[in-house]
């Protein structure tokens, strides 16, 4: 990356913008109501929908909808969908607070749901600059003062009365060009770091898979496991059905136990620590008691390796499987084993498909799976080995994740600073400076 944007100078003179989310802006910038900036452009496709490509507004902007692998619901007819042309803006003006991204500048021609609002920018405004301006406002959800009703809706008339910043057109273009270059550099840096994380996760997964299927002694005699996808294992290891390793027990609950949830990343955690919705006390009578050391599985995601040892005592929803370890079982070892690629494949085959990404693993099918069984001592040593050697990788992933977060924050601040005139991008000449140059 080039020099930090903090080194870029501010403008010489500022004024109060009169708009809550902008603060002070360069003296020569105008603020104009959107009715003078964006023209409402609603054109229904009617009976001609078969001539249009179906588009979606996503975190990546306006994209072509994947009709070969469709997700979500579709209407019986698309008559009320509206045309979108290259250069059009699409705004989602409802559920603004909850929607990850509510603005997109289209480079495609197609149709999109009539629930969205389509605008065409006027000629004297640079579409790329306006996109950066509204992406900045949206990323910080800084239009809250415009919301109406329970669905956090911005009525069209209110939005058209809201004032956009209007630097001279040449400045708009310079700002857009500057941000295009800088954000591309930041995005490339983020992509590089995400690749580093992927490599670390891959190394960790290789470590776990080799250790839980081949043990810690590379010179130990081996034999065929008899389990498809596993291959050879240490000769002294046993292969047994899961029914001999874990059993689900019916345990009475009192009703005041700690509600627990199963995170695909963090495992079994108290529900109030989950970002997703927590368990409702009204339904606790249907829950299961979970004890420390139990193996908890999300029955619908067994094929994704969502098996975790619980470190907590509490209750979980009846949709989860809660299995008590039997004699000679170290639950953490089996958590690692069931996270491996081969066992994800095995559990995918043992699950009954319901829909894409959602498959049900019954108790009987779980019990009928064969698993590897080292001695309890080896199970414990394997877990210690994995913890010791994966800790540096986990720490590296944490550090890189923090770096990515800082880059994202940097990008957001950079965009906001440029589009609101808190910094002057290279090439901008202010009116007073231009006048001096003309008189010189």
C-alpha positions in Angstrom: 0.0 0.0 0.0 1.1 3.6 -0.5 1.3 6.3 2.1 -1.5 6.4 4.6 -4.4 8.7 3.8 -3.8 10.6 7.1 -0.9 12.4 5.2 -3.3 13.8 2.7 -4.1 17.5 3.5 -7.6 18.8 4.4 -9.2 21.5 2.3 -8.4 25.1 3.1 -11.9 26.2 4.0 -15.0 24.4 5.4 -18.6 25.2 6.2 -21.3 23.4 8.1 -23.2 21.1 5.8 -26.4 21.3 7.7 -26.8 17.5 7.3 -26.3 15.4 10.4 -24.2 12.6 8.8 -21.8 14.9 6.9 -20.6 17.4 9.5 -18.4 20.1 8.0 -17.7 20.0 4.2 -15.4 22.0 1.9 -16.7 25.6 1.4 -17.3 25.3 -2.3 -19.2 21.9 -2.2 -23.0 22.0 -2.6 -25.6 19.9 -0.9 -28.5 19.1 -3.1 -31.8 17.3 -2.4 -31.8 13.9 -4.1 -34.7 14.9 -6.4 -32.1 17.1 -8.2 -29.5 14.3 -8.2 -31.3 11.0 -8.8 -34.3 10.5 -11.1 -36.7 7.8 -10.1 -36.6 5.2 -12.8 -39.4 2.7 -12.4 -40.1 0.7 -15.5 -42.0 -2.6 -15.0 -41.1 -5.5 -17.2 -44.7 -6.7 -17.3 -45.2 -9.7 -19.6 -41.7 -9.3 -21.1 -39.9 -10.8 -18.1 -38.5 -13.7 -20.2 -36.4 -11.1 -22.1 -34.5 -10.0 -18.9 -31.8 -11.4 -16.8 -32.7 -11.8 -13.1 -30.5 -9.6 -10.9 -29.9 -9.5 -7.1 -28.5 -6.9 -4.7 -25.8 -8.5 -2.6 -22.8 -7.6 -0.5 -20.9 -7.7 -3.8 -23.2 -5.3 -5.5 -25.6 -6.0 -8.3 -25.0 -9.5 -9.6 -26.7 -11.9 -12.0 -28.9 -14.4 -10.1 -27.7 -18.0 -10.3 -30.6 -19.8 -11.9 -28.7 -23.1 -12.3 -28.4 -23.5 -8.6 -31.2 -21.2 -7.3 -31.6 -20.3 -3.7 -34.6 -18.6 -2.0 -38.1 -18.1 -3.2 -39.3 -17.0 -6.6 -42.7 -15.5 -7.5 -45.0 -17.3 -9.9 -44.7 -14.3 -12.3 -42.2 -11.5 -12.6 -44.6 -8.9 -14.0 -44.0 -6.5 -11.1 -40.3 -6.7 -11.4 -38.6 -3.6 -12.8 -35.9 -3.0 -15.4 -32.4 -2.2 -14.4 -29.9 -0.7 -16.9 -26.1 -0.2 -16.6 -25.5 3.0 -14.7 -28.7 2.6 -12.6 -28.7 2.7 -8.8 -30.7 0.2 -6.9 -31.6 1.1 -3.3 -33.3 -1.1 -0.7 -35.1 1.5 1.4 -36.7 -0.9 3.8 -35.2 -3.0 6.7 -32.2 -0.7 6.2 -30.7 -1.4 9.6 -30.8 -5.2 9.2 -29.8 -5.4 5.5 -26.0 -5.8 5.1 -25.9 -3.7 1.9 -28.7 -1.5 0.7 -27.2 0.2 -2.4 -25.7 -1.0 -5.6 -24.6 0.6 -8.9 -25.5 -1.8 -11.7 -23.2 -2.6 -14.6 -25.7 -5.1 -15.9 -29.0 -5.0 -17.8 -31.8 -7.0 -16.3 -34.7 -7.0 -13.8 -35.0 -6.8 -10.1 -37.8 -7.1 -7.5 -40.2 -4.2 -7.5 -39.6 -3.9 -3.7 -36.4 -2.0 -4.5 -36.1 1.5 -5.7 -34.3 2.2 -9.0 -32.7 5.6 -9.7 -30.8 7.0 -12.6 -28.2 9.7 -11.7 -28.3 13.0 -13.6 -25.5 13.9 -16.1 -23.8 16.4 -13.8 -23.1 13.8 -11.2 -20.5 11.0 -11.3 -22.1 7.7 -10.6 -19.0 6.2 -9.0 -18.6 9.1 -6.6 -22.3 8.7 -5.6 -21.8 5.0 -5.1 -18.9 5.6 -2.7 -20.9 8.3 -0.9 -23.9 6.0 -0.3 -21.8 2.9 0.5 -20.1 5.0 3.2 -23.5 6.1 4.6 -24.8 2.5 4.4 -21.7 0.8 6.0 -22.1 2.9 9.1 -25.9 2.9 8.9 -25.7 6.7 9.3 -29.2 7.4 7.9 -31.0 6.2 11.0 -32.5 9.7 11.4 -34.5 9.0 8.2 -36.0 5.7 9.3 -39.8 5.4 9.7 -41.8 2.6 11.3 -40.9 -0.8 12.7 -39.2 -2.0 9.5 -36.7 0.9 9.5 -38.0 2.2 6.1 -36.9 5.3 4.4 -39.9 6.6 2.5 -39.2 7.6 -1.1 -40.2 11.2 -0.6 -38.0 11.4 2.5 -35.1 9.9 0.5 -35.6 12.3 -2.4 -35.6 15.2 0.1 -32.3 14.0 1.7 -29.3 16.0 0.5 -26.4 14.4 -1.3 -23.0 16.1 -1.3 -22.2 17.7 -4.7 -18.6 18.6 -5.2 -17.8 20.0 -8.7 -18.0 17.2 -11.2 -14.2 17.1 -11.8 -13.6 16.7 -8.1 -16.2 13.9 -8.0 -14.3 12.1 -10.7 -10.9 12.6 -9.0 -12.4 11.3 -5.7 -13.9 8.3 -7.4 -10.6 7.5 -9.3 -8.6 7.9 -6.1 -10.9 5.6 -4.1 -11.0 3.0 -7.0 -7.2 2.7 -6.8 -6.9 2.7 -3.1 -9.8 0.4 -2.3 -8.4 -2.1 -4.9 -5.1 -2.1 -3.1 -6.8 -2.6 0.2 -9.0 -5.4 -1.2 -5.9 -7.1 -2.6 -4.2 -6.9 0.8 -7.3 -8.4 2.4 -7.4 -11.2 -0.1 -3.8 -12.0 0.4 -4.3 -12.3 4.2 -7.5 -14.4 3.7 -5.4 -16.7 1.6 -2.9 -16.9 4.4 -5.7 -17.9 6.8 -6.9 -20.6 4.4 -3.4 -22.1 4.2 -3.1 -22.1 8.0 -6.4 -23.8 8.4 -5.4 -26.3 5.8 -2.2 -27.1 7.6 -4.1 -27.5 10.9 -6.6 -29.8 9.2 -3.8 -31.9 7.8 -2.2 -32.1 11.3 -5.4 -33.2 12.9 -6.3 -35.7 10.2 -2.9 -37.4 10.2 -2.7 -37.5 14.0 -6.2 -38.9 14.7 -6.0 -41.5 12.0 -2.3 -42.6 12.2 -1.3 -41.8 15.8 1.9 -40.2 17.1 4.3 -43.0 16.3 5.2 -42.9 12.6 7.0 -46.3 12.9 4.1 -48.2 14.4 2.9 -51.2 12.4 -0.3 -50.5 10.4 -3.2 -52.5 9.0 -6.2 -51.7 6.9 -9.0 -50.1 8.9 -11.8 -51.6 6.8 -13.5 -48.1 6.8 -13.9 -46.5 3.4 -12.1 -43.1 3.2 -9.8 -43.9 6.1 -7.3 -46.5 4.8 -4.5 -47.7 7.1 -4.4 -47.2 10.9 -2.0 -48.3 13.6 -2.3 -52.1 13.9 -3.1 -52.1 17.6 -6.1 -49.6 17.3 -9.6 -51.0 17.4 -12.5 -50.2 15.1 -15.8 -50.1 16.8 -19.4 -48.9 16.2 -20.3 -45.6 17.7 -23.0 -47.3 19.8 -20.1 -48.7 21.9 -18.5 -45.2 22.3 -21.5 -42.9 22.9 -25.0 -43.2 24.1 -27.8 -40.7 24.3 -29.4 -40.7 27.8 -32.7 -39.2 29.0 -31.9 -36.8 31.8 -34.6 -34.8 33.7 -34.2 -31.1 33.7 -35.3 -28.6 36.4 -36.0 -25.7 34.1 -33.4 -23.3 35.5 -30.4 -24.7 33.7 -28.0 -22.6 31.6 -29.2 -22.5 28.0 -26.5 -23.6 25.6 -26.1 -23.3 21.8 -23.9 -25.0 19.3 -21.7 -22.7 17.1 -20.2 -24.2 14.0 -17.0 -22.3 14.9 -16.8 -22.1 18.7 -18.6 -25.3 19.7 -20.9 -25.5 22.7 -21.3 -22.0 24.3 -23.8 -20.3 26.5 -26.7 -19.0 24.3 -26.2 -15.4 25.5 -22.7 -15.5 23.9 -24.1 -16.4 20.5 -24.5 -13.8 17.8 -27.5 -15.6 16.6 -30.8 -15.8 18.5 -30.7 -17.4 21.9 -33.0 -20.1 23.2 -36.4 -19.1 24.5 -37.2 -20.1 28.1 -40.8 -20.8 27.0 -39.6 -23.9 25.2 -37.2 -25.4 27.8 -39.4 -28.4 28.5 -38.3 -29.8 25.1 -34.6 -29.4 25.8 -32.0 -31.9 26.7 -29.6 -31.8 29.7 -26.0 -31.6 28.6 -23.0 -32.3 30.9 -19.3 -31.5 30.6 -17.7 -34.2 28.5 -20.8 -34.9 26.4 -20.5 -35.0 22.6 -23.1 -32.6 21.1 -24.0 -32.8 17.5 -26.2 -30.6 15.3 -28.2 -33.4 13.6 -28.7 -31.3 10.5 -25.0 -30.5 10.1 -23.3 -33.7 11.0 -22.1 -33.9 7.4 -20.3 -30.6 8.1 -18.5 -31.9 11.1 -20.5 -30.0 13.7 -19.6 -32.3 16.6 -18.2 -30.7 19.8 -17.4 -31.7 23.3 -19.2 -29.6 25.8 -17.3 -27.9 28.6 -20.6 -26.7 30.2 -23.5 -28.1 32.0 -26.8 -26.8 30.7 -29.6 -27.5 28.3 -29.8 -27.6 24.5 -32.6 -27.8 22.0 -34.0 -31.2 21.1 -32.8 -30.7 17.6 -29.3 -31.5 18.9 -27.9 -34.9 19.7 -26.4 -35.2 23.2 -24.2 -38.3 23.7 -22.6 -39.4 26.9 -19.1 -41.0 26.5 -18.8 -44.6 27.5 -15.8 -46.4 29.0 -12.4 -45.6 27.6 -13.6 -42.7 25.5 -11.9 -39.2 25.5 -14.6 -37.1 23.8 -12.2 -34.4 22.6 -10.4 -37.1 20.4 -13.7 -37.9 18.7 -14.5 -34.3 18.2 -11.2 -34.0 16.3 -11.9 -37.3 14.4 -15.4 -36.3 13.3 -14.1 -32.9 12.0 -11.8 -34.6 9.5 -12.7 -34.7 5.8 -13.2 -38.5 5.7 -15.6 -38.5 8.5 -17.6 -35.6 7.1 -18.0 -37.7 4.0 -19.0 -40.7 6.1 -21.6 -38.7 8.0 -22.9 -37.2 4.7 -23.6 -40.7 3.5 -25.3 -41.6 6.8 -27.6 -38.5 6.8 -31.0 -38.2 5.1 -31.1 -35.2 2.8 -33.9 -32.7 3.4 -32.7 -29.7 1.4 -29.5 -28.1 0.2 -27.1 -28.0 3.1 -29.6 -29.5 5.5 -29.4 -33.3 6.3 -30.7 -35.2 9.2 -28.5 -37.6 11.1 -30.6 -40.0 13.2 -29.4 -41.8 16.3 -29.5 -45.1 14.6 -27.4 -43.9 11.7 -24.9 -42.3 14.1 -24.7 -45.5 16.1 -24.1 -47.6 13.0 -20.9 -45.6 12.0 -17.6 -47.3 12.7 -14.9 -45.2 14.5 -11.3 -45.6 15.3 -10.5 -46.4 19.0 -6.9 -45.9 20.3 -6.3 -46.5 23.9 -7.5 -43.8 26.4 -3.9 -42.8 27.0 -3.2 -42.4 23.2 -6.5 -40.5 22.8 -5.3 -38.0 25.5 -1.8 -37.7 24.1 -3.2 -37.1 20.6 -5.4 -34.3 21.9 -2.4 -32.7 23.7 -0.3 -33.0 20.6 -3.0 -31.3 18.5 -3.5 -28.6 21.0 0.3 -27.9 21.3 0.9 -27.8 17.6 -2.3 -26.0 16.5 -2.0 -23.3 19.1 0.6 -21.3 17.1 -1.5 -21.6 14.0 -4.6 -20.5 15.9 -2.7 -17.5 17.2 -1.5 -16.6 13.7 -5.1 -16.9 12.4 -6.2 -14.6 15.2 -3.5 -12.0 14.4 -4.2 -12.0 10.7 -7.9 -11.7 11.3 -7.2 -8.6 13.4 -5.2 -7.2 10.6 -8.0 -7.8 8.1 -10.4 -6.1 10.5 -8.1 -3.1 10.7 -7.8 -3.0 6.9 -11.6 -3.0 6.6 -11.9 -0.2 9.1 -9.1 1.7 7.2 -11.0 1.3 4.0 -14.3 2.5 5.5 -12.6 5.5 7.1 -10.7 6.3 3.9 -13.9 6.3 1.8 -15.8 8.4 4.3 -13.0 10.9 4.6 -12.7 11.3 0.8 -16.4 11.5 -0.1 -17.2 14.1 2.7 -14.1 16.2 2.0 -12.2 15.6 5.2 -9.2 14.9 3.0 -8.2 16.4 -0.4 -7.3 13.8 -2.9 -4.4 14.3 -5.3 -5.2 16.5 -8.3 -7.9 18.6 -6.6 -7.5 22.3 -7.0 -9.7 24.5 -4.8 -11.4 27.6 -6.3 -9.2 30.1 -4.4 -6.0 28.2 -5.4 -7.2 28.0 -9.0 -7.8 31.8 -9.0 -4.3 32.4 -7.8 -2.9 30.2 -10.5 -4.9 32.1 -13.1 -3.7 35.5 -11.9 -0.1 34.3 -11.7 
